[in-house]
Amino acid sequence: MQGKKLVMVLYFAPWCPNWRNEAPVAASLYDKYKSQGFEIVGVSEYGARDDTRNFFGPTGPPYPVVVESETREDREKTPHFGYRQLTGDTRKWGSPWNIFLEPSKCDPSADMLTEKAWIVNGELIEAEVDKFIHDRLAANAVITPCKQ
């Protein structure tokens, strides 16, 4: 996250139809804003590594992707499941699920990485998230996250 203004942690299941709809949106936003301090880290859930590789094809993902769990049986054991429960996401699989973090406000040495984050339970709406990212990367951005 070093040197970045805004990071989107994108949880997805490679087999999920909703993720397949969001994937091109995420790639487009990454291409548009990466030079302005925007980063995406993808976290694959509930699918084998080969399924994740196959989803992105021979060129691979446009942003870093890690695999957290590889089987659907692991669903309730994953941090992803726990995070979603805390935000009120009642979907069975929770794919996609997006967290936006401002690295300048994160403390990696603390018990809690950050006290505020923006969460999207479900697919991104391109026009809305494009405006959010644009405004957040602007020098004079004043957007306050919701706190439950």
MIDOSE-1310 file (N, C-alpha, C; in nm, 2 decimals, decimal comma, always signed):
residues 148
mqgk	+0,08/-0,12/+0,00/+0,00/+0,00/+0,00/+0,09/+0,13/+0,00; +0,21/+0,11/+0,02/+0,30/+0,22/+0,03/+0,30/+0,30/-0,10; +0,29/+0,43/-0,09/+0,29/+0,52/-0,21/+0,15/+0,53/-0,28; +0,05/+0,46/-0,22/-0,08/+0,46/-0,28/-0,18/+0,56/-0,20
klvm	-0,27/+0,62/-0,27/-0,37/+0,70/-0,21/-0,50/+0,63/-0,17; -0,53/+0,53/-0,25/-0,66/+0,46/-0,23/-0,63/+0,31/-0,28; -0,67/+0,22/-0,19/-0,66/+0,08/-0,23/-0,79/+0,01/-0,21; -0,83/-0,07/-0,32/-0,95/-0,14/-0,32/-0,91/-0,29/-0,30
vlyf	-0,96/-0,35/-0,19/-0,94/-0,49/-0,17/-1,07/-0,56/-0,22; -1,05/-0,64/-0,32/-1,17/-0,70/-0,40/-1,17/-0,85/-0,38; -1,27/-0,89/-0,30/-1,29/-1,03/-0,27/-1,39/-1,09/-0,38; -1,35/-1,20/-0,44/-1,43/-1,26/-0,54/-1,42/-1,41/-0,54
apwc	-1,52/-1,48/-0,60/-1,51/-1,62/-0,63/-1,50/-1,64/-0,78; -1,40/-1,71/-0,83/-1,38/-1,71/-0,98/-1,50/-1,77/-1,06; -1,58/-1,84/-0,99/-1,70/-1,91/-1,06/-1,82/-1,82/-1,05; -1,82/-1,71/-0,98/-1,94/-1,63/-0,95/-1,99/-1,55/-1,06
pnwr	-2,11/-1,56/-1,11/-2,16/-1,47/-1,22/-2,15/-1,32/-1,19; -2,18/-1,29/-1,06/-2,17/-1,14/-1,03/-2,03/-1,09/-1,04; -1,94/-1,17/-1,00/-1,80/-1,13/-1,01/-1,76/-1,12/-1,16; -1,81/-1,21/-1,24/-1,78/-1,20/-1,39/-1,83/-1,07/-1,45
neap	-1,94/-1,02/-1,39/-1,99/-0,89/-1,43/-1,91/-0,77/-1,38; -1,85/-0,79/-1,26/-1,77/-0,68/-1,20/-1,63/-0,68/-1,25; -1,58/-0,79/-1,29/-1,43/-0,80/-1,33/-1,39/-0,69/-1,43; -1,47/-0,68/-1,54/-1,43/-0,58/-1,64/-1,43/-0,43/-1,59
vaas	-1,53/-0,41/-1,50/-1,54/-0,28/-1,43/-1,41/-0,25/-1,35; -1,37/-0,35/-1,27/-1,26/-0,33/-1,18/-1,13/-0,31/-1,27; -1,12/-0,39/-1,37/-1,00/-0,37/-1,46/-1,00/-0,24/-1,53; -1,11/-0,19/-1,57/-1,12/-0,06/-1,63/-1,08/+0,06/-1,53
lydk	-1,13/+0,05/-1,41/-1,10/+0,15/-1,31/-0,95/+0,14/-1,27; -0,90/+0,02/-1,27/-0,76/+0,01/-1,23/-0,67/+0,08/-1,34; -0,70/+0,05/-1,47/-0,63/+0,11/-1,58/-0,64/+0,26/-1,58; -0,76/+0,31/-1,55/-0,79/+0,45/-1,55/-0,71/+0,53/-1,44
yksq	-0,71/+0,47/-1,32/-0,66/+0,54/-1,20/-0,53/+0,49/-1,14; -0,47/+0,39/-1,19/-0,34/+0,34/-1,13/-0,23/+0,44/-1,13; -0,22/+0,52/-1,23/-0,11/+0,62/-1,23/-0,14/+0,74/-1,14; -0,26/+0,74/-1,08/-0,29/+0,85/-0,98/-0,29/+0,81/-0,84
gfei	-0,24/+0,68/-0,81/-0,23/+0,64/-0,68/-0,33/+0,54/-0,63; -0,41/+0,48/-0,73/-0,51/+0,38/-0,70/-0,45/+0,24/-0,72; -0,48/+0,15/-0,63/-0,44/+0,01/-0,64/-0,55/-0,08/-0,61; -0,55/-0,20/-0,67/-0,65/-0,30/-0,64/-0,57/-0,42/-0,60
vgvs	-0,61/-0,49/-0,49/-0,56/-0,62/-0,45/-0,68/-0,72/-0,46; -0,68/-0,81/-0,54/-0,78/-0,91/-0,55/-0,76/-1,03/-0,46; -0,87/-1,08/-0,40/-0,86/-1,19/-0,31/-0,96/-1,30/-0,36; -0,90/-1,41/-0,41/-0,99/-1,51/-0,46/-1,03/-1,60/-0,35
eyga	-1,16/-1,63/-0,35/-1,22/-1,72/-0,25/-1,30/-1,83/-0,31; -1,30/-1,94/-0,24/-1,39/-2,06/-0,27/-1,37/-2,12/-0,41; -1,26/-2,10/-0,47/-1,23/-2,16/-0,60/-1,08/-2,20/-0,60; -1,05/-2,31/-0,67/-0,91/-2,36/-0,69/-0,82/-2,25/-0,76
rddt	-0,70/-2,26/-0,73/-0,60/-2,17/-0,79/-0,61/-2,17/-0,94; -0,62/-2,29/-0,99/-0,63/-2,31/-1,14/-0,76/-2,24/-1,19; -0,87/-2,24/-1,12/-0,99/-2,17/-1,16/-0,96/-2,02/-1,17; -0,89/-1,97/-1,07/-0,85/-1,83/-1,07/-0,76/-1,79/-1,18
rnff	-0,66/-1,87/-1,21/-0,57/-1,85/-1,32/-0,65/-1,85/-1,45; -0,73/-1,95/-1,47/-0,81/-1,97/-1,59/-0,90/-1,85/-1,61; -0,96/-1,80/-1,51/-1,05/-1,68/-1,52/-0,98/-1,57/-1,59; -0,86/-1,54/-1,54/-0,78/-1,42/-1,59/-0,71/-1,45/-1,72
gptg	-0,70/-1,58/-1,76/-0,64/-1,61/-1,89/-0,49/-1,60/-1,89; -0,43/-1,62/-2,01/-0,29/-1,62/-2,03/-0,21/-1,50/-1,99; -0,28/-1,38/-1,99/-0,21/-1,26/-1,96/-0,21/-1,23/-1,81; -0,30/-1,31/-1,74/-0,30/-1,29/-1,59/-0,39/-1,17/-1,55
ppyp	-0,40/-1,15/-1,42/-0,48/-1,03/-1,38/-0,41/-0,90/-1,40; -0,48/-0,79/-1,41/-0,41/-0,66/-1,43/-0,36/-0,60/-1,30; -0,40/-0,66/-1,19/-0,36/-0,62/-1,06/-0,32/-0,74/-0,97; -0,25/-0,72/-0,86/-0,22/-0,84/-0,78/-0,34/-0,92/-0,73
vvve	-0,33/-1,05/-0,73/-0,44/-1,13/-0,68/-0,37/-1,24/-0,59; -0,43/-1,27/-0,48/-0,39/-1,37/-0,39/-0,51/-1,47/-0,37; -0,48/-1,59/-0,33/-0,59/-1,69/-0,31/-0,60/-1,71/-0,16; -0,72/-1,69/-0,10/-0,73/-1,71/+0,05/-0,79/-1,84/+0,08
setr	-0,89/-1,89/+0,00/-0,95/-2,02/+0,02/-0,97/-2,08/-0,11; -0,97/-2,22/-0,12/-0,98/-2,29/-0,24/-1,11/-2,38/-0,26; -1,18/-2,39/-0,15/-1,30/-2,47/-0,16/-1,42/-2,40/-0,10; -1,54/-2,44/-0,15/-1,66/-2,38/-0,10/-1,69/-2,42/+0,04
edre	-1,64/-2,54/+0,08/-1,66/-2,59/+0,21/-1,59/-2,50/+0,32; -1,50/-2,42/+0,28/-1,42/-2,33/+0,37/-1,50/-2,20/+0,40; -1,62/-2,18/+0,34/-1,69/-2,05/+0,34/-1,69/-1,99/+0,48; -1,74/-2,06/+0,58/-1,76/-2,00/+0,71/-1,63/-1,99/+0,79
ktph	-1,52/-2,04/+0,74/-1,40/-2,04/+0,81/-1,31/-1,92/+0,77; -1,35/-1,85/+0,66/-1,26/-1,75/+0,61/-1,28/-1,62/+0,67; -1,17/-1,54/+0,68/-1,18/-1,40/+0,72/-1,29/-1,32/+0,64; -1,29/-1,35/+0,51/-1,39/-1,28/+0,43/-1,53/-1,30/+0,48
fgyr	-1,57/-1,42/+0,52/-1,70/-1,45/+0,58/-1,72/-1,37/+0,70; -1,62/-1,36/+0,79/-1,64/-1,29/+0,91/-1,65/-1,14/+0,89; -1,57/-1,08/+0,80/-1,58/-0,94/+0,76/-1,72/-0,91/+0,71; -1,77/-0,99/+0,62/-1,90/-0,97/+0,57/-2,01/-0,97/+0,67
qltg	-2,00/-1,06/+0,77/-2,10/-1,07/+0,88/-2,10/-0,93/+0,96; -1,98/-0,88/+0,98/-1,97/-0,75/+1,05/-2,03/-0,63/+0,98; -2,04/-0,64/+0,85/-2,10/-0,53/+0,77/-2,24/-0,56/+0,73; -2,30/-0,67/+0,78/-2,44/-0,69/+0,75/-2,47/-0,76/+0,62
dtrk	-2,37/-0,81/+0,55/-2,38/-0,87/+0,42/-2,44/-1,01/+0,44; -2,56/-1,04/+0,41/-2,63/-1,16/+0,43/-2,62/-1,26/+0,31; -2,56/-1,22/+0,20/-2,55/-1,31/+0,09/-2,48/-1,43/+0,12; -2,51/-1,54/+0,06/-2,45/-1,67/+0,09/-2,30/-1,67/+0,06
wgsp	-2,26/-1,62/-0,06/-2,12/-1,62/-0,09/-2,05/-1,49/-0,08; -2,12/-1,38/-0,10/-2,05/-1,25/-0,08/-1,95/-1,22/-0,19; -1,98/-1,26/-0,31/-1,89/-1,23/-0,42/-1,96/-1,15/-0,53; -1,91/-1,04/-0,56/-1,79/-0,97/-0,51/-1,82/-0,89/-0,38
wnif	-1,71/-0,85/-0,32/-1,72/-0,77/-0,19/-1,60/-0,68/-0,19; -1,62/-0,55/-0,18/-1,51/-0,46/-0,20/-1,49/-0,37/-0,07; -1,37/-0,35/-0,04/-1,33/-0,26/+0,07/-1,23/-0,16/+0,01; -1,26/-0,03/+0,04/-1,17/+0,08/+0,00/-1,10/+0,13/+0,13
leps	-0,97/+0,14/+0,12/-0,88/+0,18/+0,23/-0,79/+0,30/+0,18; -0,77/+0,39/+0,27/-0,67/+0,50/+0,25/-0,55/+0,47/+0,32; -0,44/+0,43/+0,25/-0,32/+0,39/+0,32/-0,26/+0,49/+0,42; -0,28/+0,62/+0,39/-0,23/+0,73/+0,47/-0,30/+0,73/+0,61
kcdp	-0,41/+0,66/+0,62/-0,49/+0,65/+0,75/-0,48/+0,51/+0,81; -0,39/+0,43/+0,76/-0,38/+0,29/+0,81/-0,26/+0,29/+0,90; -0,26/+0,20/+1,00/-0,15/+0,18/+1,09/-0,12/+0,03/+1,10; -0,03/-0,02/+1,02/+0,00/-0,16/+1,02/+0,06/-0,22/+1,15
sadm	+0,10/-0,13/+1,24/+0,16/-0,18/+1,36/+0,05/-0,19/+1,47; -0,07/-0,14/+1,45/-0,18/-0,14/+1,55/-0,25/-0,27/+1,55; -0,33/-0,29/+1,65/-0,42/-0,40/+1,65/-0,53/-0,40/+1,54; -0,57/-0,28/+1,50/-0,67/-0,26/+1,40/-0,60/-0,18/+1,29
ltek	-0,60/-0,23/+1,17/-0,54/-0,16/+1,06/-0,59/-0,02/+1,04; -0,72/-0,01/+1,04/-0,79/+0,12/+1,02/-0,92/+0,13/+1,09; -0,96/+0,24/+1,13/-1,09/+0,26/+1,20/-1,20/+0,29/+1,10; -1,17/+0,33/+0,98/-1,27/+0,37/+0,88/-1,23/+0,31/+0,75
awiv	-1,34/+0,26/+0,68/-1,32/+0,21/+0,55/-1,45/+0,22/+0,47; -1,45/+0,21/+0,34/-1,57/+0,21/+0,27/-1,59/+0,07/+0,22; -1,72/+0,02/+0,23/-1,75/-0,12/+0,20/-1,86/-0,12/+0,09; -1,85/-0,20/-0,01/-1,95/-0,23/-0,11/-1,99/-0,37/-0,10
ngel	-2,11/-0,40/-0,05/-2,16/-0,54/-0,04/-2,23/-0,57/-0,17; -2,16/-0,63/-0,26/-2,21/-0,66/-0,39/-2,13/-0,60/-0,51; -2,19/-0,60/-0,62/-2,13/-0,55/-0,74/-2,11/-0,40/-0,74; -2,00/-0,35/-0,79/-1,98/-0,21/-0,81/-2,07/-0,15/-0,91
ieae	-2,13/-0,03/-0,89/-2,20/+0,04/-0,99/-2,10/+0,14/-1,05; -2,06/+0,11/-1,18/-1,94/+0,18/-1,24/-1,94/+0,33/-1,23; -2,05/+0,40/-1,26/-2,06/+0,54/-1,26/-2,03/+0,59/-1,11; -2,09/+0,53/-1,02/-2,08/+0,57/-0,88/-1,94/+0,55/-0,82
vdkf	-1,88/+0,43/-0,85/-1,75/+0,40/-0,80/-1,64/+0,48/-0,87; -1,67/+0,51/-1,00/-1,57/+0,60/-1,08/-1,57/+0,74/-1,01; -1,68/+0,79/-0,98/-1,69/+0,92/-0,92/-1,62/+0,92/-0,78; -1,65/+0,81/-0,70/-1,60/+0,80/-0,57/-1,44/+0,80/-0,58
ihdr	-1,39/+0,71/-0,67/-1,24/+0,70/-0,68/-1,18/+0,84/-0,73; -1,24/+0,90/-0,83/-1,20/+1,03/-0,88/-1,19/+1,13/-0,76; -1,30/+1,14/-0,69/-1,31/+1,24/-0,58/-1,21/+1,21/-0,47; -1,20/+1,08/-0,44/-1,11/+1,04/-0,33/-0,96/+1,06/-0,36
laan	-0,93/+1,05/-0,49/-0,79/+1,08/-0,53/-0,76/+1,22/-0,55; -0,86/+1,31/-0,56/-0,84/+1,45/-0,57/-0,78/+1,51/-0,44; -0,70/+1,61/-0,46/-0,63/+1,66/-0,34/-0,72/+1,72/-0,24; -0,83/+1,77/-0,28/-0,92/+1,84/-0,18/-1,04/+1,75/-0,14
avit	-1,03/+1,62/-0,16/-1,14/+1,52/-0,13/-1,18/+1,53/+0,02; -1,31/+1,54/+0,04/-1,36/+1,53/+0,18/-1,48/+1,44/+0,17; -1,45/+1,31/+0,19/-1,56/+1,21/+0,19/-1,55/+1,13/+0,32; -1,65/+1,13/+0,39/-1,65/+1,06/+0,52/-1,71/+0,93/+0,51
pckq	-1,64/+0,82/+0,56/-1,70/+0,69/+0,55/-1,82/+0,68/+0,65; -1,91/+0,59/+0,63/-2,02/+0,57/+0,72/-1,96/+0,48/+0,83; -2,01/+0,50/+0,95/-1,96/+0,42/+1,06/-2,08/+0,36/+1,13; -2,08/+0,23/+1,15/-2,19/+0,16/+1,22/-2,18/+0,15/+1,36
